[in-house]
Amino acid sequence: MVIFQAYNLRLKCWREVEMVEYVGGPNGIKSEYAIWGYPPNSNEHTLLVFAPNGKVITDSQVAEKYARQLEEIGCTGVTVQKITYY
């Protein structure tokens, strides 16, 4: 299990998230998206969004939407990472 900080867009705050590590895509998922960047007033590049509301992002357009929202609240260097399962 991995615990990391993720930004909650709805509550506009950071919170700890538990992520169970797994191999291969769960439930037939072919790819998912993680969003990385620098939080407001931070010099540390970190995972900003991975599984909002406990569900992984599986659509690139949804990932881009989250990335834009993060930039609007002051995050910088925001990038979307595509994770593909084989």
Secondary structure, DSSP 8 states (H G I E B T S, - for coil): -EEEEEEETTTTEEEEEEE---SS-GGG--EEEEEEEE-TT----EEEES-GGG--B--HHHHHHHHHHHHHTT-EEEEEEEEE--
